[in-house]
Amino acid sequence: MKTITETASRSGDRTFLISESGHLGGTKKHRENDESYHALNKRISKKIRLNILKGKWPADTLDERMMLRKFNESKLTPEEFIETWK
């Protein structure tokens, strides 16, 4: 990923991220927000799956039911199994 800097008259210097193919990847701040949203989404998904494995919540989707079935076959604790699942 290449970085170029453009000087704007009102907002000062802005940093843009350009991929090798030449596509604009947004500003650096925008990219950091995307990464934090991704990390938050991952943590929430992990907590939801953990609650399903512990029996606190029902397994509604096909993926959740498959995960629960594999968990029951595995003989692992919910925390150990979550680390091996997708």
Secondary structure, DSSP 8 states (H G I E B T S, - for coil): -EEEEEEETTTEEEEEEE-TTS-EEEEHHHHHHHHHHHHHHHHHHHHHHHHHHTTSS---SHHHHHHHHHHHHHT--HHHHHHH--
